[in-house]
């Protein structure tokens, strides 16, 4: 796995841990409950909302004034000046407003002007990380729309980049932007079938299996990842949850215990201990 993929999946793992233990307090569903989320037609709830506009409405007057001053620089005629403006906007949303998804959006706008495969992929994968943990369907579709465009631009530069193909496939899988839920899975599966050692593809297929409720298949994918990457935190938590949803308490406890030994967040350790106790009592 490339260094950039390792960094991005590590970020996804941290997001997973934070949201799984500190936000999502709902017990895991039992086998058969999870279903592949299909995009609804003509549904206001599923229409992609303009997340950027919604987030701007939450700002104070002082923050809005600062933002408008930064946005005014986007009217510059030179490409270099506009790239600099998007760079500043990304850092403002990240450092001052603490809004990482919107910061990643501006990073993507900057990458479009740079038209660099590396920068397009980095921005797209940053957005993909947030897409994978976003539960609001309308926000999912907005983030997915931005992510899809970045990956597609990157593929125009280098159509042979398997990692980009996998990222685009994952965007379809988690973004609810296609009437055909298999579209994204097939993109990733084609890479995995051609290169079974591609752990990035195996990871995404495992997560896709969890999303569709196929936890037995997800376990097989995560096992392939962990054979090559035993410290992959995202794979460890995912296989633990998959076993829990399969009602395989012994293996769920085994993997949660392994996860506990690899996380540094004390609160996460305590919540893992709680989860293990609950499993033992069932």
ZICOR-V535293 format. One record per backbone hydrogen bond with DSSP energy under -0.5 kcal/mol. CO is the residue of the C=O (numbers start at 1). NH is the residue of the N-H. If there is no record, write none. Layout:
{{CO	NH} {CO	NH}}
This chain:
{{2	6} {3	7} {4	8} {5	9} {6	10} {7	11} {8	12} {9	13} {10	14} {11	15} {12	16} {13	17} {14	18} {15	19} {16	20} {17	21} {18	22} {19	23} {19	24} {23	25} {30	33} {36	38} {40	43} {42	44} {43	46} {43	47} {49	51} {50	54} {51	55} {52	56} {53	57} {55	58} {56	59} {60	64} {61	65} {62	66} {63	67} {64	68} {65	69} {66	70} {67	71} {68	72} {70	73} {71	74} {72	75} {73	76} {78	82} {79	83} {80	84} {81	85} {82	86} {83	87} {84	88} {85	89} {86	90} {87	91} {88	92} {89	93} {90	94} {91	95} {91	96} {92	96} {92	97} {93	99} {98	100} {99	103} {100	104} {101	105} {102	106} {103	107} {104	108} {105	109} {106	110} {107	111} {108	112} {109	113} {110	114} {111	115} {111	116} {116	120} {117	121} {118	122} {119	123} {120	124} {121	125} {122	126} {123	127} {124	128} {125	129} {126	130} {127	131} {128	132} {129	133} {130	133} {130	134} {131	134} {135	137} {136	140} {137	141} {138	142} {139	143} {140	144} {141	145} {142	146} {143	147} {144	148} {145	149} {146	150} {147	151} {148	152} {149	153} {150	154} {151	155} {152	156} {153	157} {154	157} {154	158} {158	161} {160	162} {161	165} {162	166} {163	167} {164	168} {165	169} {166	170} {167	171} {168	172} {169	173} {170	174} {171	175} {172	176} {178	39} {179	181} {180	183} {181	185} {182	186} {183	187} {184	188} {185	189} {186	190} {187	191} {188	192} {189	193} {190	194} {191	195} {195	198} {197	199} {198	202} {199	203} {200	204} {201	205} {202	206} {203	207} {204	208} {205	209} {206	210} {207	211} {208	212} {209	214} {210	213} {213	215} {214	218} {215	219} {216	220} {217	221} {218	222} {219	223} {220	224} {221	225} {222	226} {223	227} {224	228} {225	228} {225	229} {229	232} {231	233} {232	236} {233	237} {234	238} {235	239} {236	240} {237	241} {238	242} {239	243} {240	244} {241	245} {242	246} {243	248} {244	247} {245	31} {247	249} {248	252} {249	253} {250	254} {251	255} {252	256} {253	257} {254	258} {255	259} {256	260} {257	261} {259	262} {259	263} {264	266} {265	269} {266	270} {267	271} {268	272} {269	273} {270	274} {271	275} {272	276} {273	277} {274	278} {275	279} {276	280} {277	281} {278	282} {279	282}}
